[in-house]
């Protein structure tokens, strides 16, 4: 496999992963970013721990999806991450339920 073929393959995989993310993001309540991974999850618990003066974070997530194009299965029931680096947790905005304009309840 040439370098060009490998680059094309990785680009296609990344695009496929982005499309999957776009299709499922509305099913999750939180975005979680760690140094190594990006997650979508419906439950997140971050605990600050101290180990002999060193502070680290223990992050527990459930009903999660992992942004990793090399994983065959990105949906995960439970995830536990331990890191000395920053952790970013954001609650996703859930837009109000909108009925289609041409539906039976359209004005």
C-alpha positions, 0 to 999 in steps of 0.5 A: 500500500502506497503512502497515497493509498494510506492517506486516502484510506484514513481520510475516508475513515475520518469522513465516515466517523464524522458522518456517524457522529453527526447522525448520533450526537442528538442521542447523547447528553454530554460531550467529554474530551480527554487528552486521548479521546473524545466521547459522547455519553448520557451519564458522566461523573468526574471525581478529582483524586489526590495521590500523594500530592499528585492530582488526577481525574477519574471519569466514569461514563455510561451509555457512551460513544467513542470517537476512534476510527480504529475501534470496530465497536464505538458504542460502549456501555461503561467507560472509566478514564483516569488522567492527570490531564485536563478533562472537559465535560459539556452538556449538549443543548437539547432543542425543543421537540419540533413537529414537521411543518407539513405534519398533521399538527401544522398550523 
